[in-house]
Amino acid sequence: MSETDPNTTDVLVIGGGTGGYSTALRAASLGLRVVLAERDLIGGTCLHRGCIPSKAMLHAAELVDGIAEARERWGVKATVDSLDWPALVATRDTIVARNHQGVAGHLRTAGVRVLKGTARLTGPRTVHVEGAGEFTARRGIVLATGSRPKMLPGLAADGRRVVTSDDALFAAGLPASVLVLGGGAIGVEYASFHRSMGAEVTLVEAAGRLLPMEDEDVGRHLARGLKKRGIAVRTGSTLTGTELLPDGVRATVRTPKGEELVIEAERLLVAVGRAPVTDGLDLAAAGLAADGRGFVAPADWSRLETAVPGIHVVGDLLPPPSPGLAHASFAEGLLVAETLAGLPSRAVDYAAVPRVTYSSPQTASVGRTEAEARAGGLDVKVNTMPLAATAKGMVHGQGGMVKVIAAADGAGGEAGGTVLGVHLVGPQVSEMIAESQLIVGWDAEPADVAQHIHAHPTLSEAVGEAFLTLAGRGLHQH
């Protein structure tokens, strides 16, 4: 095939979500010919069914909560007369559409050839795209097919009474009551949203705490904040049966004490995790196979390259330590594109990838939990700073905390060693995590951070005070 053959390219990306389109854009900017095949919509789950529409709705929920706070706490006699659901949905959809147009425009400007159709591997360097034919990728193929919501055996989503996280916000209208199954980030966010919108919410999590992958104190503070808002939080509990009703569901939940609770709700929202999408990809044709969980693991994590040279993986197809987060997939896309262009590129530092739950209160974390650090045999120093100990924290009145975990020994002596993890709970802490990401990513020590002055009064000064205390210079903690 010649250089001008339209079915020969340098890089062929399968999947147009965050991992796929970031790979395509970066590869094109490096002068590579790029074809991107997507069977649905460019932007993937994050843009169309996940991150962006859900955060738009959560912003609306914040506005509703703000009106209630204004009335109940600040003496502002404001009320919510009604909720114009179609108008709210229209605003959400406009935001999604503008982002979609923006990404599509970037791809066009970059010269990426976008094909609409299902793609399947036919060899280690060849891909068949439905409606477009067979393509050869000289440099390599990138698998970025994303994930879908998991469902429990015996449960089927009908889009009305039983919904997944993919379609929860697109069901008709708002329910008066919701049973959310799953206390991870997605379940917590949807529980928070529906409560803000006036629904009676029960949140059920099989593990002993919410956000079981996060620090134990994060789950504890989060549960406290959600319960304060009137959400019934049931951890250590499992769904043992469901019955569909004409206008809802009747569920049986077993508590840690072995009690059987019957909960009726208009909607059952299943948020028990996501599974990689490989159906129709024909991995075997290229000499690949998914693992027992459906992931396609790289043989070389520094290049995200599989055991078949030239085939790389980004995004939700990757097993842990990749966290399955959109912002991690951006970094993975940059790494793979630069690798395919023959440039040196640093491996993704997964320990420094921030994790955020956009509920009310929010959580944000980076690095190791205290349990992970101790399980790794490390001697650690830990400091926890309540947000309410700061003036701005009192103003917000939502509680929360800053928790810092550092190695016990380091150049700072009593000040402690390398910062291993930072964990935040409280209002708008998603906007406070970037500083901590740099601290963890650059292996800073408390004494390094303590010399930097945080503005007063801000919520972020709680972060500064936590590090001052670890460095032996704290003013408000002893």
C-alpha positions as CSV (number, residue, x, y, z in Angstrom):
1,M,0.0,0.0,0.0
2,S,1.2,3.5,-0.8
3,E,1.6,6.5,1.5
4,T,-1.5,8.0,0.0
5,D,-3.7,4.8,0.3
6,P,-6.7,6.0,2.3
7,N,-6.8,2.6,4.1
8,T,-3.3,2.8,5.3
9,T,-2.5,5.0,8.4
10,D,0.1,5.3,11.0
11,V,-2.2,4.9,14.0
12,L,-5.7,3.4,14.2
13,V,-7.6,4.1,17.4
14,I,-10.7,2.0,18.3
15,G,-12.9,4.0,20.5
16,G,-13.6,7.8,20.7
17,G,-13.9,8.3,24.4
18,T,-11.5,10.4,26.5
19,G,-8.7,7.8,26.1
20,G,-9.2,7.3,22.4
21,Y,-9.6,10.9,21.3
22,S,-6.7,12.2,23.4
23,T,-4.5,9.5,21.8
24,A,-5.7,10.6,18.4
25,L,-5.2,14.3,19.0
26,R,-1.7,14.0,20.4
27,A,-0.6,11.5,17.7
28,A,-1.9,13.9,15.0
29,S,-0.1,16.8,16.6
30,L,3.1,14.8,16.3
31,G,2.6,14.5,12.5
32,L,1.2,11.0,12.4
33,R,-1.7,9.9,10.2
34,V,-4.5,8.9,12.4
35,V,-7.8,7.1,11.9
36,L,-10.3,6.9,14.8
37,A,-13.2,4.4,14.6
38,E,-16.2,5.0,17.0
39,R,-19.5,3.1,16.8
40,D,-21.4,5.5,18.9
41,L,-20.6,9.2,19.7
42,I,-17.2,10.9,19.9
43,G,-16.6,11.7,23.6
44,G,-17.8,8.3,24.9
45,T,-19.5,7.6,28.2
46,C,-17.8,10.4,30.0
47,L,-19.1,13.1,27.7
48,H,-22.5,11.7,26.9
49,R,-23.7,9.5,29.8
50,G,-21.2,10.1,32.7
51,C,-18.9,12.8,33.8
52,I,-20.2,15.8,32.0
53,P,-24.0,15.4,32.2
54,S,-23.9,14.1,35.7
55,K,-21.8,17.1,36.9
56,A,-24.1,19.5,35.1
57,M,-27.0,17.9,37.1
58,L,-25.0,18.0,40.3
59,H,-24.4,21.7,39.8
60,A,-28.2,22.2,39.5
61,A,-28.5,20.2,42.7
62,E,-26.0,22.6,44.4
63,L,-28.1,25.5,43.4
64,V,-31.2,23.9,45.0
65,D,-29.2,23.1,48.2
66,G,-27.9,26.6,48.3
67,I,-31.4,28.0,48.4
68,A,-32.3,25.7,51.3
69,E,-29.2,26.8,53.1
70,A,-29.9,30.4,52.5
71,R,-33.3,30.1,54.0
72,E,-32.5,27.8,56.9
73,R,-29.1,29.1,58.0
74,W,-28.6,32.6,56.7
75,G,-32.1,34.1,57.0
76,V,-32.5,34.7,53.3
77,K,-36.2,34.0,52.7
78,A,-35.9,32.2,49.5
79,T,-37.8,29.1,48.3
80,V,-37.8,26.8,45.3
81,D,-41.3,27.3,43.8
82,S,-40.9,24.4,41.4
83,L,-38.4,22.5,39.3
84,D,-38.7,22.9,35.5
85,W,-37.3,19.5,34.6
86,P,-37.4,20.0,30.8
87,A,-35.5,23.3,31.2
88,L,-32.9,21.6,33.4
89,V,-32.4,18.8,30.9
90,A,-32.1,21.3,28.1
91,T,-29.3,23.1,29.8
92,R,-27.5,19.8,30.5
93,D,-27.9,18.7,26.9
94,T,-26.7,22.0,25.6
95,I,-23.5,21.7,27.7
96,V,-23.0,18.1,26.4
97,A,-23.6,19.1,22.8
98,R,-21.2,22.0,22.9
99,N,-18.5,19.8,24.4
100,H,-19.2,17.2,21.7
101,Q,-19.0,19.8,18.9
102,G,-15.7,21.0,20.5
103,V,-14.1,17.6,20.5
104,A,-15.3,16.8,17.0
105,G,-13.9,20.1,15.8
106,H,-10.5,19.5,17.4
107,L,-10.3,16.2,15.7
108,R,-11.2,17.7,12.3
109,T,-8.7,20.5,12.8
110,A,-6.0,18.1,13.7
111,G,-6.6,16.0,10.6
112,V,-7.9,12.9,12.3
113,R,-10.0,10.8,10.1
114,V,-13.1,9.8,12.1
115,L,-15.1,6.7,11.0
116,K,-18.6,5.9,12.4
117,G,-18.8,2.2,12.7
118,T,-17.9,-0.9,14.7
119,A,-14.2,-1.9,14.4
120,R,-12.8,-5.3,14.9
121,L,-9.2,-6.6,14.8
122,T,-8.3,-8.8,11.9
123,G,-4.6,-9.1,12.7
124,P,-1.8,-7.5,14.7
125,R,-1.7,-4.5,12.4
126,T,-5.1,-4.6,10.6
127,V,-8.6,-3.6,11.6
128,H,-11.9,-3.9,9.7
129,V,-14.3,-0.9,10.2
130,E,-17.9,-1.5,9.4
131,G,-18.9,0.4,6.3
132,A,-15.3,1.6,5.6
133,G,-13.3,-1.6,4.9
134,E,-10.0,-3.0,6.0
135,F,-7.3,-0.7,7.4
136,T,-3.6,-1.2,8.0
137,A,-1.8,0.7,10.9
138,R,1.9,1.0,10.3
139,R,2.9,2.3,13.8
140,G,0.2,0.6,15.9
141,I,-3.4,0.1,17.0
142,V,-4.8,1.6,20.2
143,L,-7.7,-0.1,22.0
144,A,-9.9,2.4,23.8
145,T,-13.3,0.8,23.8
146,G,-14.3,1.8,27.3
147,S,-16.7,0.2,29.7
148,R,-20.4,-0.4,30.5
149,P,-22.3,-0.6,33.8
150,K,-22.4,-3.9,35.5
151,M,-25.8,-5.5,36.4
152,L,-26.5,-8.0,39.1
153,P,-27.7,-11.5,38.0
154,G,-31.5,-11.6,37.8
155,L,-31.8,-7.8,37.4
156,A,-32.6,-6.1,34.1
157,A,-32.7,-2.4,33.5
158,D,-36.0,-1.1,32.0
159,G,-35.0,2.6,32.0
160,R,-37.9,3.5,34.4
161,R,-38.1,1.3,37.5
162,V,-34.6,-0.2,37.3
163,V,-31.8,2.0,35.9
164,T,-28.1,1.9,35.5
165,S,-25.8,4.9,36.0
166,D,-25.7,5.3,32.2
167,D,-29.4,6.0,31.9
168,A,-30.2,7.3,35.4
169,L,-30.3,10.9,34.4
170,F,-32.1,10.3,31.2
171,A,-35.1,8.5,32.8
172,A,-38.4,10.5,32.5
173,G,-38.7,13.0,35.3
174,L,-37.6,12.8,38.9
175,P,-38.7,10.0,41.3
176,A,-40.0,10.6,44.7
177,S,-37.9,7.8,46.2
178,V,-34.7,6.0,45.1
179,L,-32.9,3.0,46.3
180,V,-29.2,3.3,45.2
181,L,-27.3,0.1,45.1
182,G,-23.6,0.7,45.4
183,G,-21.7,3.1,47.6
184,G,-18.8,3.8,45.2
185,A,-18.3,7.3,43.7
186,I,-21.1,6.9,41.1
187,G,-23.7,5.6,43.6
188,V,-22.8,8.3,46.1
189,E,-23.1,11.0,43.5
190,Y,-26.5,9.9,42.3
191,A,-27.7,9.4,45.9
192,S,-26.6,13.0,46.6
193,F,-28.3,14.4,43.4
194,H,-31.6,12.8,44.0
195,R,-31.7,13.9,47.7
196,S,-31.0,17.5,46.6
197,M,-33.9,17.2,44.3
198,G,-36.2,16.2,47.1
199,A,-36.3,12.4,46.8
200,E,-36.2,10.0,49.7
201,V,-32.9,8.1,49.2
202,T,-31.6,4.9,50.6
203,L,-28.0,4.1,49.8
204,V,-26.9,0.4,50.1
205,E,-23.3,-0.7,50.0
206,A,-22.1,-4.3,50.6
207,A,-18.7,-3.2,52.0
208,G,-18.4,-1.9,55.6
209,R,-18.1,1.7,54.5
210,L,-18.8,4.1,51.6
211,L,-16.1,4.5,49.0
212,P,-14.4,1.3,50.1
213,M,-11.3,2.0,48.0
214,E,-10.7,5.3,49.8
215,D,-9.3,6.0,53.2
216,E,-11.5,4.8,56.1
217,D,-11.8,8.3,57.5
218,V,-13.0,9.6,54.1
219,G,-15.9,7.0,54.1
220,R,-16.7,7.9,57.7
221,H,-16.9,11.6,57.2
222,L,-18.8,11.2,53.9
223,A,-21.4,8.9,55.5
224,R,-21.8,11.5,58.3
225,G,-22.4,14.3,55.8
226,L,-24.9,12.3,53.7
227,K,-26.9,11.1,56.8
228,K,-27.1,14.7,58.0
229,R,-28.8,15.5,54.7
230,G,-31.4,12.8,55.3
231,I,-30.0,10.0,53.2
232,A,-30.4,6.5,54.7
233,V,-26.9,5.0,54.5
234,R,-26.8,1.2,54.9
235,T,-23.2,-0.2,54.7
236,G,-22.3,-3.8,55.1
237,S,-25.7,-4.6,53.6
238,T,-26.7,-6.7,50.5
239,L,-29.6,-6.9,48.2
240,T,-31.2,-10.3,48.5
241,G,-34.3,-9.9,46.4
242,T,-36.3,-7.5,44.2
243,E,-39.9,-7.4,43.0
244,L,-41.1,-5.1,40.2
245,L,-44.2,-3.1,41.1
246,P,-46.4,-1.2,38.6
247,D,-44.8,2.1,39.7
248,G,-41.5,1.0,41.3
249,V,-39.7,-1.8,43.1
250,R,-39.8,-3.6,46.3
251,A,-36.3,-4.7,47.5
252,T,-35.2,-6.9,50.4
253,V,-31.9,-5.9,52.0
254,R,-29.9,-7.9,54.5
255,T,-28.2,-5.8,57.2
256,P,-24.9,-6.7,58.9
257,K,-26.9,-8.1,61.8
258,G,-28.8,-10.5,59.5
259,E,-32.0,-8.5,59.6
260,E,-34.2,-8.4,56.4
261,L,-35.4,-5.0,55.5
262,V,-38.1,-4.4,52.9
263,I,-37.6,-1.1,51.0
264,E,-40.0,0.2,48.4
265,A,-38.9,2.9,46.0
266,E,-40.0,4.4,42.7
267,R,-36.6,3.7,41.2
268,L,-33.8,1.2,41.8
269,L,-30.5,2.7,40.6
270,V,-27.8,0.0,40.2
271,A,-24.2,1.4,40.5
272,V,-22.2,-1.7,41.4
273,G,-19.2,-0.9,39.1
274,R,-18.3,-1.0,35.4
275,A,-17.0,-3.8,33.1
276,P,-14.7,-3.4,30.1
277,V,-16.2,-3.6,26.7
278,T,-14.5,-6.1,24.3
279,D,-17.5,-7.6,22.5
280,G,-17.1,-7.6,18.8
281,L,-13.4,-6.6,19.1
282,D,-12.2,-10.1,18.1
283,L,-9.0,-9.9,20.3
284,A,-8.0,-13.4,19.3
285,A,-7.6,-12.4,15.6
286,A,-4.6,-10.2,16.8
287,G,-3.3,-12.8,19.2
288,L,-4.8,-11.2,22.3
289,A,-7.1,-12.3,25.0
290,A,-8.9,-10.5,27.9
291,D,-8.2,-11.6,31.4
292,G,-10.8,-13.2,33.7
293,R,-12.3,-9.8,34.5
294,G,-12.5,-8.6,30.9
295,F,-9.4,-6.3,31.0
296,V,-6.7,-6.3,28.3
297,A,-3.5,-6.0,30.4
298,P,-0.4,-4.4,29.0
299,A,2.9,-6.4,28.9
300,D,4.8,-3.2,29.3
301,W,3.1,-0.6,31.6
302,S,5.7,2.0,30.7
303,R,4.3,2.0,27.2
304,L,0.9,0.5,27.8
305,E,1.8,-2.0,25.1
306,T,0.3,-5.5,25.0
307,A,2.1,-8.7,24.4
308,V,1.5,-8.1,20.7
309,P,4.0,-5.4,19.7
310,G,2.3,-2.3,18.4
311,I,-1.1,-2.9,20.1
312,H,-1.6,-0.5,23.0
313,V,-4.4,-0.1,25.5
314,V,-5.8,3.0,27.2
315,G,-8.8,3.8,29.5
316,D,-11.3,1.4,31.0
317,L,-9.9,-1.6,29.2
318,L,-6.8,-1.4,31.5
319,P,-6.8,-3.3,34.8
320,P,-5.7,-1.7,38.0
321,P,-3.6,0.2,38.9
322,S,-5.2,2.2,36.1
323,P,-8.2,3.7,38.0
324,G,-10.7,3.9,35.2
325,L,-11.0,7.7,35.4
326,A,-11.3,10.0,32.5
327,H,-8.4,12.2,33.5
328,A,-6.2,9.1,33.8
329,S,-7.1,8.1,30.3
330,F,-6.0,11.5,29.0
331,A,-2.6,10.9,30.4
332,E,-2.6,7.3,29.0
333,G,-3.5,8.7,25.6
334,L,-0.6,11.1,25.7
335,L,1.8,8.4,26.7
336,V,0.7,6.0,23.9
337,A,0.7,8.7,21.2
338,E,4.2,9.8,22.1
339,T,5.4,6.2,22.3
340,L,4.0,5.5,18.8
341,A,5.7,8.7,17.5
342,G,9.0,7.4,18.9
343,L,9.3,10.0,21.6
344,P,10.4,9.3,25.1
345,S,7.5,9.7,27.5
346,R,7.2,9.0,31.2
347,A,4.9,6.2,32.4
348,V,1.7,7.3,34.1
349,D,2.2,7.7,37.8
350,Y,-1.0,6.1,39.0
351,A,-0.2,6.9,42.6
352,A,-0.5,10.6,41.8
353,V,-3.9,10.4,40.0
354,P,-6.5,12.3,41.9
355,R,-9.8,10.7,42.8
356,V,-12.9,12.9,43.2
357,T,-16.5,12.2,44.3
358,Y,-18.8,15.1,43.4
359,S,-21.4,14.6,46.0
360,S,-22.4,16.9,48.8
361,P,-20.1,16.8,50.7
362,Q,-17.4,16.1,48.1
363,T,-14.4,13.9,48.5
364,A,-11.0,14.2,46.9
365,S,-7.9,12.1,47.4
366,V,-4.5,11.4,46.0
367,G,-1.9,8.8,46.9
368,R,-2.1,6.0,49.5
369,T,-4.6,5.5,52.2
370,E,-3.4,5.1,55.8
371,A,-4.3,1.4,55.7
372,E,-2.3,0.9,52.4
373,A,0.7,2.6,53.8
374,R,0.7,0.6,57.0
375,A,0.0,-2.6,55.1
376,G,3.1,-1.8,53.0
377,G,5.2,-2.0,56.2
378,L,5.7,1.8,56.4
379,D,6.0,3.7,59.6
380,V,3.8,6.7,59.1
381,K,2.9,10.0,60.6
382,V,-0.8,11.1,60.2
383,N,-2.5,14.4,60.8
384,T,-6.2,15.1,60.4
385,M,-7.4,18.7,60.3
386,P,-11.2,19.4,60.6
387,L,-12.4,21.9,58.1
388,A,-14.6,23.4,60.8
389,A,-11.4,24.4,62.6
390,T,-10.9,27.1,60.0
391,A,-13.1,30.3,59.7
392,K,-14.0,29.5,56.1
393,G,-15.0,26.0,57.1
394,M,-17.3,27.4,59.7
395,V,-18.9,29.7,57.1
396,H,-19.7,26.7,54.8
397,G,-20.9,24.7,57.8
398,Q,-20.6,21.3,56.1
399,G,-17.9,19.8,58.3
400,G,-15.3,17.7,56.5
401,M,-11.6,17.2,57.0
402,V,-8.1,17.2,55.6
403,K,-6.0,14.0,56.3
404,V,-2.3,13.8,55.4
405,I,-0.2,10.6,55.6
406,A,3.6,10.9,55.5
407,A,6.4,8.6,56.0
408,A,7.7,8.9,59.6
409,D,11.3,9.4,58.6
410,G,12.8,11.9,56.2
411,A,15.2,14.8,55.7
412,G,12.9,16.9,57.9
413,G,13.5,14.7,60.9
414,E,10.6,15.4,63.3
415,A,8.8,17.0,60.4
416,G,8.3,13.6,58.7
417,G,9.2,12.1,55.4
418,T,7.7,11.9,52.0
419,V,4.0,12.7,51.8
420,L,2.2,9.4,50.8
421,G,-1.4,10.5,50.6
422,V,-3.8,13.4,51.1
423,H,-7.5,12.9,51.6
424,L,-10.2,15.6,51.7
425,V,-13.9,15.7,52.5
426,G,-16.0,18.8,52.4
427,P,-17.5,21.5,50.2
428,Q,-15.8,22.0,46.8
429,V,-12.7,20.0,47.8
430,S,-12.6,18.9,44.1
431,E,-11.1,22.3,43.5
432,M,-8.5,21.8,46.3
433,I,-6.9,18.6,45.2
434,A,-4.5,19.9,42.6
435,E,-2.0,21.2,45.2
436,S,-2.0,17.8,46.9
437,Q,-1.5,16.0,43.6
438,L,1.7,18.0,43.1
439,I,2.8,17.3,46.7
440,V,2.4,13.6,46.3
441,G,3.7,13.5,42.7
442,W,6.9,15.4,43.6
443,D,7.6,13.4,46.7
444,A,7.4,16.5,48.9
445,E,7.8,16.4,52.6
446,P,5.7,18.3,55.2
447,A,8.5,20.8,55.8
448,D,8.6,21.6,52.1
449,V,4.9,22.4,52.0
450,A,4.9,24.2,55.4
451,Q,7.0,27.1,54.1
452,H,4.3,28.0,51.5
453,I,1.6,30.4,52.7
454,H,-2.0,29.6,52.1
455,A,-4.5,32.5,51.7
456,H,-6.7,33.3,54.7
457,P,-9.6,32.8,55.0
458,T,-9.9,29.9,52.6
459,L,-10.8,26.2,52.9
460,S,-7.3,25.5,51.4
461,E,-5.6,26.9,54.5
462,A,-6.8,23.7,56.3
463,V,-4.4,21.8,53.9
464,G,-1.6,24.2,54.9
465,E,-2.3,23.9,58.6
466,A,-2.2,20.1,58.3
467,F,1.3,20.2,56.9
468,L,2.4,22.9,59.3
469,T,1.3,20.6,62.2
470,L,3.2,17.6,60.7
471,A,6.3,19.9,60.4
472,G,6.0,20.9,64.0
473,R,4.9,24.4,63.3
474,G,1.1,24.2,63.6
475,L,-0.8,27.2,65.1
476,H,-4.2,25.7,65.5
477,Q,-3.5,22.1,66.3
478,H,-1.4,20.5,69.0
